[in-house]
Amino acid sequence: MTPEEMKRRMKQYALRCIKLALSFPRGPVGEVVGRQLIKCSTSVPANYHSACSARSHADFLNKLGIVEEEADESIFWVDFSADAALAKRELVEDLLREGKEILAMVVASEQTAKANAERRKTTSRSTRCRSAKGESSIGN
């Protein structure tokens, strides 16, 4: 999935979470849970968008970590809304599944980014070692 496709998918997820939150019964519980769900679910696409324009690899990983945390929290609030009888379980199952899929993709992206960083670090070290010994790193 391309970054643009991920952005669209995350945005649709956030919009669906907003729609769910707006359907909660009026009252203190519905308002608090709804607010929490809206805050964390809208943070998912916002922080992913920010990660895509990160200034460094470390910044990218940091922002992906935030996306992971916010996606995980939004899954919690969707699930909690059914437990608190703010929404019917069967109405949130698809949204829960989508949240879990997004979370899994973000975690996989983090793991890939970390592995790529480690591979670059290892390659850089071996190149420096060959250069320090006077060996050419070209063709080795």
N, C-alpha and C positions, 0 to 999 in steps of 0.2 A: 504494500500500500504506500502510495506516495505521501509526502508531507502535506500536500494540498488536500488529498483525500482524507487524511487523518484530521486535518483542521475542520473539514466539513462534517465529518462524522462526530467529532467532539462537540461541535457547535450544535448539531441536531440533538445530541444527548442532553446538552445543557437546556435547550429549548423544551425538550420533553420533561425534564426535571422541573422547570419553571411551571409548565402546564399542570404537572402533578401537584406541586406546592400550592398553586392557586385554587386547586379543587378541594383543599383541606377545609374542614368545617371551621368557621370563625371561632375564635377563642384563644386563650393563652397558649395551649399546647399546639394547636394548629399553626399559630403565628410563629412560635419559636422554632418548631421543627421545619416549617416552610422557609423561614428566613435562613436557617442553617443550611438547608438543602440548596436553596438558590445561591447562597454565597459560595459554597464549595463546588457545586456543579458548574457554575459559570467561570470559576477559577481554572477549571481543567482546560478549556480551549484558550483562555487568555494566556495562561502560562506556557502552553504548548506553542502558541504563536510567538511568544517571547523567546522560547528555547530555540525556535527555528532561526531567529536572528541574533543568536548569542555571539558575543565578541570573542569567546575562546572556548576551547573544548571543556575546560573546567566549569565555565559559566553554563554551557549547554547541559552538562551532567547535573549541575546544581538545579537548574530550572526543570529538568526532567524529573528530578527527585520531588520537586514541589507538585508537579503534575500527578505523580504517583500518589502522594499523600492526599491530595484533594480528590482524586478519583476514588481512592479507598474510602475516604470520609463520605463522599456522596453515596456510595454503595451502602454504607452504614445507615444513612438517613432515609434512603428509599426503603430499606428493609425495616427500619424502626417505624416508619410511617404505617406499615401494615401491622406490625406488632401493637402499635398504639391505637389501632382501629381508625386511623385517619384516611386510610385507603384500603380497598379490598386486596388481599394477597394476589388473587389471579390478575388483577389489573397492574400490579407492579412487577410481576415475574419477568416480562420481556425487558423492562427497563433495568432490572437487576442484572439480567443476562448481558445486556449491552454494556453496562458499567463494568462488569467483570471482564468482558472481552477487551474493552478499552484499557483497563488496568493491565491485563496480560500483555497487550501490545506495547504499552509504555515500559513495563518491566523488561520485556525482551529487547526493546530499543536501548534501554540503559545498559543491559548486559553486553550487547553488541558494541556500544560506544566504549565501554570500559575495556573490552577485549581488544578493540582496535587501538585504543590509547596504549595499552600494554604492549601490543605488537609493534607499534611505532617506537615506543621507548626501547624495546629490545633491539630492533633494527638499528636505531640510532646509536645505541651502545656498541654494537658489533662493528658498525662503520667507524666509530671513533677509535675503537681498539685497533682495527686494521690500519687506519690512518696514522695512529701513534707509532705503530711498528714500521711504518714506511711502506706498507702494502697498499696497493690500489684497491678501492672498493668497487671499481668498475670491472665487470666480468668475473667477479668472485661469487 
